[in-house]
Amino acid sequence: MPQLVINCVKATVTSAINKEARMGASLLRLFFHDCFVNGCDGSVLLDDTSSFTGEKNAIPNRNSARGFDVVDNIKSAVENVCPGVVSCADILAITARDSVEIVSPKHIYMHAYMRIFKQPVGGPKWAVKLGRRDARSASQSAANNGIPAPTSNLNQLTSRFNALGLSTRDLVALSGAHTIGQARCTSFRARIYNESNIDASFAQTRQRNCPRTTGSGDNNLAPLDIQTPTSFDNNYFKNLVSQRGLLHSDQQLFNGGSTDSIVRGYGNSPSSFNSDFVSAMIKMGDISPLTGSRGEIRKNCRRVN
Protein backbone atom coordinates (compact mmCIF):
# COMPACT_ATOMS: atom_id res chain seq x y z
CA MET A 1 0.00 0.00 0.00
CA PRO A 2 1.43 3.42 -0.94
CA GLN A 3 2.81 5.45 1.95
CA LEU A 4 0.58 8.30 0.83
CA VAL A 5 -2.47 6.18 1.67
CA ILE A 6 -1.07 5.26 5.09
CA ASN A 7 -0.43 8.94 5.76
CA CYS A 8 -3.97 9.89 4.67
CA VAL A 9 -5.52 7.45 7.13
CA LYS A 10 -3.25 8.48 10.01
CA ALA A 11 -3.85 12.19 9.45
CA THR A 12 -7.63 11.80 9.38
CA VAL A 13 -7.70 9.58 12.47
CA THR A 14 -5.40 11.99 14.32
CA SER A 15 -7.63 14.93 13.45
CA ALA A 16 -10.76 13.08 14.62
CA ILE A 17 -9.21 12.07 17.94
CA ASN A 18 -7.85 15.57 18.52
CA LYS A 19 -11.42 16.86 18.13
CA GLU A 20 -12.85 14.20 20.45
CA ALA A 21 -10.63 11.94 22.54
CA ARG A 22 -13.34 9.28 22.75
CA MET A 23 -13.21 8.72 18.99
CA GLY A 24 -10.12 6.50 19.26
CA ALA A 25 -12.09 3.95 21.26
CA SER A 26 -15.07 4.24 18.93
CA LEU A 27 -12.98 3.48 15.84
CA LEU A 28 -11.25 0.56 17.56
CA ARG A 29 -14.66 -0.81 18.56
CA LEU A 30 -15.91 -0.67 14.95
CA PHE A 31 -13.13 -3.05 13.95
CA PHE A 32 -14.10 -5.49 16.73
CA HIS A 33 -17.77 -5.34 15.82
CA ASP A 34 -16.97 -5.85 12.16
CA CYS A 35 -14.72 -8.87 12.61
CA PHE A 36 -17.03 -10.63 15.07
CA VAL A 37 -19.87 -10.69 12.52
CA ASN A 38 -19.13 -12.88 9.50
CA GLY A 39 -15.47 -11.87 9.54
CA CYS A 40 -13.54 -8.66 8.83
CA ASP A 41 -15.45 -7.58 5.73
CA GLY A 42 -16.62 -4.02 6.37
CA SER A 43 -20.23 -5.16 6.75
CA VAL A 44 -20.73 -3.06 9.90
CA LEU A 45 -20.42 0.07 7.76
CA LEU A 46 -23.30 -0.72 5.40
CA ASP A 47 -26.54 1.23 5.69
CA ASP A 48 -29.84 -0.65 5.50
CA THR A 49 -31.25 -1.28 2.02
CA SER A 50 -34.43 -2.73 0.56
CA SER A 51 -32.71 -6.13 0.29
CA PHE A 52 -31.11 -6.42 3.74
CA THR A 53 -31.22 -4.97 7.24
CA GLY A 54 -27.69 -4.03 8.20
CA GLU A 55 -25.77 -4.21 11.47
CA LYS A 56 -25.87 -0.58 12.58
CA ASN A 57 -29.18 -1.03 14.41
CA ALA A 58 -28.38 -4.42 15.93
CA ILE A 59 -28.59 -4.40 19.73
CA PRO A 60 -24.79 -4.20 20.27
CA ASN A 61 -24.52 -1.23 17.89
CA ARG A 62 -27.75 0.74 18.23
CA ASN A 63 -27.14 4.14 19.83
CA SER A 64 -23.55 3.17 20.59
CA ALA A 65 -21.56 2.32 17.45
CA ARG A 66 -20.04 5.56 16.18
CA GLY A 67 -17.27 6.93 14.02
CA PHE A 68 -18.98 6.21 10.70
CA ASP A 69 -18.48 9.80 9.55
CA VAL A 70 -14.77 9.53 10.30
CA VAL A 71 -14.56 6.36 8.20
CA ASP A 72 -16.36 8.22 5.40
CA ASN A 73 -13.74 10.98 5.59
CA ILE A 74 -10.91 8.46 5.52
CA LYS A 75 -12.40 6.66 2.54
CA SER A 76 -12.81 9.93 0.62
CA ALA A 77 -9.21 10.93 1.33
CA VAL A 78 -7.90 7.50 0.29
CA GLU A 79 -9.98 7.42 -2.89
CA ASN A 80 -8.53 10.79 -3.87
CA VAL A 81 -4.97 9.48 -3.84
CA CYS A 82 -5.50 5.79 -4.66
CA PRO A 83 -8.95 5.14 -6.17
CA GLY A 84 -10.50 1.68 -6.19
CA VAL A 85 -7.68 -0.08 -4.34
CA VAL A 86 -8.19 0.11 -0.56
CA SER A 87 -11.21 -1.70 0.88
CA CYS A 88 -13.36 -0.37 3.69
CA ALA A 89 -12.50 -3.54 5.63
CA ASP A 90 -8.79 -2.69 5.40
CA ILE A 91 -9.50 0.91 6.37
CA LEU A 92 -11.14 -0.35 9.59
CA ALA A 93 -8.07 -2.47 10.35
CA ILE A 94 -5.63 0.39 9.74
CA THR A 95 -7.80 2.84 11.64
CA ALA A 96 -7.95 0.54 14.67
CA ARG A 97 -4.15 0.28 14.74
CA ASP A 98 -3.70 4.03 14.32
CA SER A 99 -6.24 4.79 17.05
CA VAL A 100 -4.35 2.65 19.56
CA GLU A 101 -1.04 4.27 18.63
CA ILE A 102 -2.39 7.81 18.81
CA VAL A 103 -3.97 7.42 22.27
CA SER A 104 -1.01 5.54 23.77
CA PRO A 105 1.05 7.43 26.39
CA LYS A 106 4.02 9.27 24.92
CA HIS A 107 5.01 11.53 27.79
CA ILE A 108 8.63 12.53 28.31
CA TYR A 109 8.85 10.67 31.60
CA MET A 110 8.09 7.47 29.71
CA HIS A 111 11.39 7.77 27.87
CA ALA A 112 13.24 7.99 31.17
CA TYR A 113 11.20 5.03 32.41
CA MET A 114 12.29 3.02 29.39
CA ARG A 115 15.97 3.80 29.94
CA ILE A 116 15.81 2.81 33.60
CA PHE A 117 13.49 -0.20 33.48
CA LYS A 118 13.94 -1.32 29.83
CA GLN A 119 10.19 -1.07 29.20
CA PRO A 120 8.85 0.07 25.82
CA VAL A 121 7.62 3.64 25.38
CA GLY A 122 3.94 4.16 24.63
CA GLY A 123 1.49 1.52 23.55
CA PRO A 124 1.51 -1.34 21.08
CA LYS A 125 2.30 -0.88 17.38
CA TRP A 126 2.02 -3.43 14.59
CA ALA A 127 2.02 -3.93 10.85
CA VAL A 128 -1.54 -4.42 9.61
CA LYS A 129 -2.18 -7.26 7.20
CA LEU A 130 -3.96 -5.96 4.10
CA GLY A 131 -5.86 -7.40 1.16
CA ARG A 132 -9.36 -7.79 2.61
CA ARG A 133 -12.31 -7.08 0.36
CA ASP A 134 -15.72 -5.70 1.25
CA ALA A 135 -18.96 -7.61 1.77
CA ARG A 136 -21.95 -6.87 -0.45
CA SER A 137 -24.41 -7.52 2.36
CA ALA A 138 -24.82 -7.32 6.13
CA SER A 139 -26.86 -9.12 8.77
CA GLN A 140 -28.56 -7.61 11.79
CA SER A 141 -29.31 -11.06 13.22
CA ALA A 142 -25.66 -12.11 12.89
CA ALA A 143 -24.63 -8.97 14.77
CA ASN A 144 -27.19 -9.62 17.50
CA ASN A 145 -25.88 -13.15 17.96
CA GLY A 146 -22.18 -12.67 17.26
CA ILE A 147 -21.07 -9.81 19.47
CA PRO A 148 -20.72 -10.69 23.18
CA ALA A 149 -23.07 -8.72 25.42
CA PRO A 150 -21.83 -6.74 28.45
CA THR A 151 -23.85 -9.19 30.58
CA SER A 152 -21.83 -12.19 29.35
CA ASN A 153 -20.22 -14.55 31.84
CA LEU A 154 -16.73 -16.00 31.43
CA ASN A 155 -17.93 -19.23 29.81
CA GLN A 156 -19.96 -17.30 27.25
CA LEU A 157 -17.06 -15.01 26.45
CA THR A 158 -14.58 -17.86 26.14
CA SER A 159 -16.94 -19.88 23.96
CA ARG A 160 -17.56 -17.01 21.55
CA PHE A 161 -13.89 -16.12 21.21
CA ASN A 162 -12.89 -19.77 20.80
CA ALA A 163 -15.48 -20.20 18.03
CA LEU A 164 -13.64 -17.49 16.10
CA GLY A 165 -10.23 -19.08 16.61
CA LEU A 166 -9.25 -16.79 19.47
CA SER A 167 -7.79 -18.26 22.66
CA THR A 168 -8.63 -17.43 26.23
CA ARG A 169 -5.45 -15.36 26.40
CA ASP A 170 -6.60 -13.51 23.27
CA LEU A 171 -9.91 -12.83 25.00
CA VAL A 172 -8.23 -11.20 27.98
CA ALA A 173 -5.75 -9.25 25.86
CA LEU A 174 -8.41 -7.93 23.49
CA SER A 175 -10.64 -7.01 26.43
CA GLY A 176 -7.83 -4.64 27.36
CA ALA A 177 -9.18 -2.40 24.60
CA HIS A 178 -11.58 -1.27 27.33
CA THR A 179 -8.70 0.74 28.75
CA ILE A 180 -10.18 3.50 26.55
CA GLY A 181 -13.74 4.50 25.78
CA GLN A 182 -17.01 4.84 27.62
CA ALA A 183 -20.17 2.84 28.21
CA ARG A 184 -23.80 3.85 28.62
CA CYS A 185 -25.63 3.53 31.92
CA THR A 186 -27.85 0.80 30.43
CA SER A 187 -24.76 -1.40 30.02
CA PHE A 188 -23.61 -1.26 33.65
CA ARG A 189 -26.67 -0.31 35.75
CA ALA A 190 -27.33 -3.88 36.91
CA ARG A 191 -23.69 -4.33 37.95
CA ILE A 192 -23.35 -1.20 40.05
CA TYR A 193 -26.61 -1.81 41.95
CA ASN A 194 -26.88 -5.59 42.18
CA GLU A 195 -23.44 -7.21 42.16
CA SER A 196 -21.26 -7.92 45.16
CA ASN A 197 -17.87 -8.33 43.44
CA ILE A 198 -17.51 -4.57 43.06
CA ASP A 199 -15.58 -1.98 45.06
CA ALA A 200 -18.15 -0.08 47.14
CA SER A 201 -16.75 3.41 46.55
CA PHE A 202 -16.46 2.72 42.81
CA ALA A 203 -20.09 1.59 42.69
CA GLN A 204 -21.21 4.73 44.56
CA THR A 205 -19.26 6.94 42.15
CA ARG A 206 -20.92 5.34 39.14
CA GLN A 207 -24.38 5.44 40.74
CA ARG A 208 -24.24 9.26 40.88
CA ASN A 209 -24.55 9.42 37.09
CA CYS A 210 -26.60 6.28 36.53
CA PRO A 211 -29.89 6.23 38.47
CA ARG A 212 -31.35 2.89 39.45
CA THR A 213 -34.62 3.56 37.63
CA THR A 214 -34.76 2.33 34.05
CA GLY A 215 -35.38 5.19 31.64
CA SER A 216 -33.60 7.72 33.80
CA GLY A 217 -30.12 8.61 32.57
CA ASP A 218 -29.98 5.56 30.29
CA ASN A 219 -27.56 7.26 27.89
CA ASN A 220 -25.32 8.81 30.55
CA LEU A 221 -21.73 7.75 29.99
CA ALA A 222 -18.97 6.48 32.26
CA PRO A 223 -15.35 5.61 31.42
CA LEU A 224 -14.51 1.93 31.10
CA ASP A 225 -11.17 2.70 32.77
CA ILE A 226 -11.65 5.08 35.69
CA GLN A 227 -7.92 5.86 35.97
CA THR A 228 -6.78 6.82 32.45
CA PRO A 229 -9.90 6.73 30.24
CA THR A 230 -8.30 8.29 27.15
CA SER A 231 -4.90 6.58 27.30
CA PHE A 232 -4.14 3.08 26.03
CA ASP A 233 -2.33 1.40 28.92
CA ASN A 234 -2.70 -1.55 31.32
CA ASN A 235 -4.74 0.21 34.03
CA TYR A 236 -7.85 -1.67 32.89
CA PHE A 237 -6.36 -4.84 34.38
CA LYS A 238 -5.34 -3.13 37.61
CA ASN A 239 -8.95 -1.96 37.91
CA LEU A 240 -10.21 -5.54 37.57
CA VAL A 241 -7.93 -6.72 40.38
CA SER A 242 -9.40 -3.92 42.53
CA GLN A 243 -12.95 -4.99 41.54
CA ARG A 244 -13.46 -1.79 39.58
CA GLY A 245 -14.45 -3.26 36.24
CA LEU A 246 -17.36 -1.24 34.86
CA LEU A 247 -19.12 -3.97 32.90
CA HIS A 248 -20.19 -7.35 34.22
CA SER A 249 -18.29 -8.95 31.33
CA ASP A 250 -15.15 -7.04 32.32
CA GLN A 251 -15.14 -8.17 35.94
CA GLN A 252 -15.79 -11.76 34.86
CA LEU A 253 -12.16 -11.86 33.71
CA PHE A 254 -11.08 -11.48 37.35
CA ASN A 255 -13.61 -13.24 39.49
CA GLY A 256 -11.93 -16.36 40.85
CA GLY A 257 -11.80 -18.08 37.48
CA SER A 258 -9.27 -19.38 34.96
CA THR A 259 -8.33 -15.94 33.64
CA ASP A 260 -7.36 -14.34 36.96
CA SER A 261 -3.66 -15.08 36.49
CA ILE A 262 -3.62 -13.55 33.00
CA VAL A 263 -5.25 -10.38 34.31
CA ARG A 264 -2.70 -10.14 37.14
CA GLY A 265 0.11 -10.68 34.65
CA TYR A 266 -1.05 -7.89 32.38
CA GLY A 267 -1.59 -5.60 35.35
CA ASN A 268 2.00 -6.16 36.41
CA SER A 269 3.58 -6.00 32.95
CA PRO A 270 2.62 -3.40 30.33
CA SER A 271 5.01 -4.98 27.83
CA SER A 272 3.35 -8.39 28.22
CA PHE A 273 -0.07 -6.87 27.61
CA ASN A 274 1.13 -4.88 24.62
CA SER A 275 2.76 -7.91 23.03
CA ASP A 276 -0.24 -10.17 23.50
CA PHE A 277 -2.65 -7.43 22.38
CA VAL A 278 -0.76 -7.07 19.11
CA SER A 279 -0.82 -10.83 18.50
CA ALA A 280 -4.53 -11.01 19.27
CA MET A 281 -5.38 -8.02 17.05
CA ILE A 282 -3.57 -9.61 14.13
CA LYS A 283 -5.40 -12.90 14.75
CA MET A 284 -8.73 -11.11 14.96
CA GLY A 285 -8.00 -9.32 11.71
CA ASP A 286 -7.60 -12.74 10.07
CA ILE A 287 -11.16 -13.85 10.83
CA SER A 288 -12.81 -14.96 7.58
CA PRO A 289 -11.62 -12.16 5.29
CA LEU A 290 -12.98 -11.91 1.76
CA THR A 291 -10.13 -12.26 -0.72
CA GLY A 292 -9.56 -12.93 -4.40
CA SER A 293 -12.75 -12.44 -6.39
CA ARG A 294 -15.04 -12.58 -3.35
CA GLY A 295 -16.64 -9.31 -2.31
CA GLU A 296 -15.61 -5.99 -3.81
CA ILE A 297 -13.73 -2.76 -3.14
CA ARG A 298 -16.51 -0.38 -2.19
CA LYS A 299 -16.34 3.19 -3.46
CA ASN A 300 -18.54 4.32 -0.59
CA CYS A 301 -18.30 2.38 2.67
CA ARG A 302 -22.02 2.84 3.39
CA ARG A 303 -23.26 1.09 0.26
CA VAL A 304 -22.32 -1.57 -2.25
CA ASN A 305 -21.09 -0.52 -5.69
C-alpha positions as CSV (number, residue, x, y, z in Angstrom):
1,M,0.0,0.0,0.0
2,P,1.4,3.4,-0.9
3,Q,2.8,5.4,2.0
4,L,0.6,8.3,0.8
5,V,-2.5,6.2,1.7
6,I,-1.1,5.3,5.1
7,N,-0.4,8.9,5.8
8,C,-4.0,9.9,4.7
9,V,-5.5,7.4,7.1
10,K,-3.3,8.5,10.0
11,A,-3.9,12.2,9.4
12,T,-7.6,11.8,9.4
13,V,-7.7,9.6,12.5
14,T,-5.4,12.0,14.3
15,S,-7.6,14.9,13.5
16,A,-10.8,13.1,14.6
17,I,-9.2,12.1,17.9
18,N,-7.9,15.6,18.5
19,K,-11.4,16.9,18.1
20,E,-12.8,14.2,20.5
21,A,-10.6,11.9,22.5
22,R,-13.3,9.3,22.8
23,M,-13.2,8.7,19.0
24,G,-10.1,6.5,19.3
25,A,-12.1,3.9,21.3
26,S,-15.1,4.2,18.9
27,L,-13.0,3.5,15.8
28,L,-11.2,0.6,17.6
29,R,-14.7,-0.8,18.6
30,L,-15.9,-0.7,15.0
31,F,-13.1,-3.1,13.9
32,F,-14.1,-5.5,16.7
33,H,-17.8,-5.3,15.8
34,D,-17.0,-5.8,12.2
35,C,-14.7,-8.9,12.6
36,F,-17.0,-10.6,15.1
37,V,-19.9,-10.7,12.5
38,N,-19.1,-12.9,9.5
39,G,-15.5,-11.9,9.5
40,C,-13.5,-8.7,8.8
41,D,-15.4,-7.6,5.7
42,G,-16.6,-4.0,6.4
43,S,-20.2,-5.2,6.8
44,V,-20.7,-3.1,9.9
45,L,-20.4,0.1,7.8
46,L,-23.3,-0.7,5.4
47,D,-26.5,1.2,5.7
48,D,-29.8,-0.6,5.5
49,T,-31.2,-1.3,2.0
50,S,-34.4,-2.7,0.6
51,S,-32.7,-6.1,0.3
52,F,-31.1,-6.4,3.7
53,T,-31.2,-5.0,7.2
54,G,-27.7,-4.0,8.2
55,E,-25.8,-4.2,11.5
56,K,-25.9,-0.6,12.6
57,N,-29.2,-1.0,14.4
58,A,-28.4,-4.4,15.9
59,I,-28.6,-4.4,19.7
60,P,-24.8,-4.2,20.3
61,N,-24.5,-1.2,17.9
62,R,-27.8,0.7,18.2
63,N,-27.1,4.1,19.8
64,S,-23.6,3.2,20.6
65,A,-21.6,2.3,17.4
66,R,-20.0,5.6,16.2
67,G,-17.3,6.9,14.0
68,F,-19.0,6.2,10.7
69,D,-18.5,9.8,9.5
70,V,-14.8,9.5,10.3
71,V,-14.6,6.4,8.2
72,D,-16.4,8.2,5.4
73,N,-13.7,11.0,5.6
74,I,-10.9,8.5,5.5
75,K,-12.4,6.7,2.5
76,S,-12.8,9.9,0.6
77,A,-9.2,10.9,1.3
78,V,-7.9,7.5,0.3
79,E,-10.0,7.4,-2.9
80,N,-8.5,10.8,-3.9
81,V,-5.0,9.5,-3.8
82,C,-5.5,5.8,-4.7
83,P,-9.0,5.1,-6.2
84,G,-10.5,1.7,-6.2
85,V,-7.7,-0.1,-4.3
86,V,-8.2,0.1,-0.6
87,S,-11.2,-1.7,0.9
88,C,-13.4,-0.4,3.7
89,A,-12.5,-3.5,5.6
90,D,-8.8,-2.7,5.4
91,I,-9.5,0.9,6.4
92,L,-11.1,-0.3,9.6
93,A,-8.1,-2.5,10.4
94,I,-5.6,0.4,9.7
95,T,-7.8,2.8,11.6
96,A,-8.0,0.5,14.7
97,R,-4.2,0.3,14.7
98,D,-3.7,4.0,14.3
99,S,-6.2,4.8,17.1
100,V,-4.3,2.6,19.6
101,E,-1.0,4.3,18.6
102,I,-2.4,7.8,18.8
103,V,-4.0,7.4,22.3
104,S,-1.0,5.5,23.8
105,P,1.1,7.4,26.4
106,K,4.0,9.3,24.9
107,H,5.0,11.5,27.8
108,I,8.6,12.5,28.3
109,Y,8.9,10.7,31.6
110,M,8.1,7.5,29.7
111,H,11.4,7.8,27.9
112,A,13.2,8.0,31.2
113,Y,11.2,5.0,32.4
114,M,12.3,3.0,29.4
115,R,16.0,3.8,29.9
116,I,15.8,2.8,33.6
117,F,13.5,-0.2,33.5
118,K,13.9,-1.3,29.8
119,Q,10.2,-1.1,29.2
120,P,8.8,0.1,25.8
121,V,7.6,3.6,25.4
122,G,3.9,4.2,24.6
123,G,1.5,1.5,23.6
124,P,1.5,-1.3,21.1
125,K,2.3,-0.9,17.4
126,W,2.0,-3.4,14.6
127,A,2.0,-3.9,10.9
128,V,-1.5,-4.4,9.6
129,K,-2.2,-7.3,7.2
130,L,-4.0,-6.0,4.1
131,G,-5.9,-7.4,1.2
132,R,-9.4,-7.8,2.6
133,R,-12.3,-7.1,0.4
134,D,-15.7,-5.7,1.3
135,A,-19.0,-7.6,1.8
136,R,-21.9,-6.9,-0.5
137,S,-24.4,-7.5,2.4
138,A,-24.8,-7.3,6.1
139,S,-26.9,-9.1,8.8
140,Q,-28.6,-7.6,11.8
141,S,-29.3,-11.1,13.2
142,A,-25.7,-12.1,12.9
143,A,-24.6,-9.0,14.8
144,N,-27.2,-9.6,17.5
145,N,-25.9,-13.2,18.0
146,G,-22.2,-12.7,17.3
147,I,-21.1,-9.8,19.5
148,P,-20.7,-10.7,23.2
149,A,-23.1,-8.7,25.4
150,P,-21.8,-6.7,28.5
151,T,-23.8,-9.2,30.6
152,S,-21.8,-12.2,29.4
153,N,-20.2,-14.6,31.8
154,L,-16.7,-16.0,31.4
155,N,-17.9,-19.2,29.8
156,Q,-20.0,-17.3,27.2
157,L,-17.1,-15.0,26.5
158,T,-14.6,-17.9,26.1
159,S,-16.9,-19.9,24.0
160,R,-17.6,-17.0,21.6
161,F,-13.9,-16.1,21.2
162,N,-12.9,-19.8,20.8
163,A,-15.5,-20.2,18.0
164,L,-13.6,-17.5,16.1
165,G,-10.2,-19.1,16.6
166,L,-9.3,-16.8,19.5
167,S,-7.8,-18.3,22.7
168,T,-8.6,-17.4,26.2
169,R,-5.5,-15.4,26.4
170,D,-6.6,-13.5,23.3
171,L,-9.9,-12.8,25.0
172,V,-8.2,-11.2,28.0
173,A,-5.7,-9.2,25.9
174,L,-8.4,-7.9,23.5
175,S,-10.6,-7.0,26.4
176,G,-7.8,-4.6,27.4
177,A,-9.2,-2.4,24.6
178,H,-11.6,-1.3,27.3
179,T,-8.7,0.7,28.7
180,I,-10.2,3.5,26.6
181,G,-13.7,4.5,25.8
182,Q,-17.0,4.8,27.6
183,A,-20.2,2.8,28.2
184,R,-23.8,3.8,28.6
185,C,-25.6,3.5,31.9
186,T,-27.8,0.8,30.4
187,S,-24.8,-1.4,30.0
188,F,-23.6,-1.3,33.6
189,R,-26.7,-0.3,35.7
190,A,-27.3,-3.9,36.9
191,R,-23.7,-4.3,37.9
192,I,-23.3,-1.2,40.1
193,Y,-26.6,-1.8,41.9
194,N,-26.9,-5.6,42.2
195,E,-23.4,-7.2,42.2
196,S,-21.3,-7.9,45.2
197,N,-17.9,-8.3,43.4
198,I,-17.5,-4.6,43.1
199,D,-15.6,-2.0,45.1
200,A,-18.1,-0.1,47.1
201,S,-16.7,3.4,46.5
202,F,-16.5,2.7,42.8
203,A,-20.1,1.6,42.7
204,Q,-21.2,4.7,44.6
205,T,-19.3,6.9,42.2
206,R,-20.9,5.3,39.1
207,Q,-24.4,5.4,40.7
208,R,-24.2,9.3,40.9
209,N,-24.5,9.4,37.1
210,C,-26.6,6.3,36.5
211,P,-29.9,6.2,38.5
212,R,-31.3,2.9,39.5
213,T,-34.6,3.6,37.6
214,T,-34.8,2.3,34.0
215,G,-35.4,5.2,31.6
216,S,-33.6,7.7,33.8
217,G,-30.1,8.6,32.6
218,D,-30.0,5.6,30.3
219,N,-27.6,7.3,27.9
220,N,-25.3,8.8,30.6
221,L,-21.7,7.8,30.0
222,A,-19.0,6.5,32.3
223,P,-15.3,5.6,31.4
224,L,-14.5,1.9,31.1
225,D,-11.2,2.7,32.8
226,I,-11.7,5.1,35.7
227,Q,-7.9,5.9,36.0
228,T,-6.8,6.8,32.4
229,P,-9.9,6.7,30.2
230,T,-8.3,8.3,27.2
231,S,-4.9,6.6,27.3
232,F,-4.1,3.1,26.0
233,D,-2.3,1.4,28.9
234,N,-2.7,-1.5,31.3
235,N,-4.7,0.2,34.0
236,Y,-7.9,-1.7,32.9
237,F,-6.4,-4.8,34.4
238,K,-5.3,-3.1,37.6
239,N,-8.9,-2.0,37.9
240,L,-10.2,-5.5,37.6
241,V,-7.9,-6.7,40.4
242,S,-9.4,-3.9,42.5
243,Q,-12.9,-5.0,41.5
244,R,-13.5,-1.8,39.6
245,G,-14.4,-3.3,36.2
246,L,-17.4,-1.2,34.9
247,L,-19.1,-4.0,32.9
248,H,-20.2,-7.4,34.2
249,S,-18.3,-9.0,31.3
250,D,-15.1,-7.0,32.3
251,Q,-15.1,-8.2,35.9
252,Q,-15.8,-11.8,34.9
253,L,-12.2,-11.9,33.7
254,F,-11.1,-11.5,37.3
255,N,-13.6,-13.2,39.5
256,G,-11.9,-16.4,40.9
257,G,-11.8,-18.1,37.5
258,S,-9.3,-19.4,35.0
259,T,-8.3,-15.9,33.6
260,D,-7.4,-14.3,37.0
261,S,-3.7,-15.1,36.5
262,I,-3.6,-13.6,33.0
263,V,-5.3,-10.4,34.3
264,R,-2.7,-10.1,37.1
265,G,0.1,-10.7,34.6
266,Y,-1.0,-7.9,32.4
267,G,-1.6,-5.6,35.4
268,N,2.0,-6.2,36.4
269,S,3.6,-6.0,33.0
270,P,2.6,-3.4,30.3
271,S,5.0,-5.0,27.8
272,S,3.4,-8.4,28.2
273,F,-0.1,-6.9,27.6
274,N,1.1,-4.9,24.6
275,S,2.8,-7.9,23.0
276,D,-0.2,-10.2,23.5
277,F,-2.6,-7.4,22.4
278,V,-0.8,-7.1,19.1
279,S,-0.8,-10.8,18.5
280,A,-4.5,-11.0,19.3
281,M,-5.4,-8.0,17.0
282,I,-3.6,-9.6,14.1
283,K,-5.4,-12.9,14.8
284,M,-8.7,-11.1,15.0
285,G,-8.0,-9.3,11.7
286,D,-7.6,-12.7,10.1
287,I,-11.2,-13.8,10.8
288,S,-12.8,-15.0,7.6
289,P,-11.6,-12.2,5.3
290,L,-13.0,-11.9,1.8
291,T,-10.1,-12.3,-0.7
292,G,-9.6,-12.9,-4.4
293,S,-12.8,-12.4,-6.4
294,R,-15.0,-12.6,-3.3
295,G,-16.6,-9.3,-2.3
296,E,-15.6,-6.0,-3.8
297,I,-13.7,-2.8,-3.1
298,R,-16.5,-0.4,-2.2
299,K,-16.3,3.2,-3.5
300,N,-18.5,4.3,-0.6
301,C,-18.3,2.4,2.7
302,R,-22.0,2.8,3.4
303,R,-23.3,1.1,0.3
304,V,-22.3,-1.6,-2.3
305,N,-21.1,-0.5,-5.7
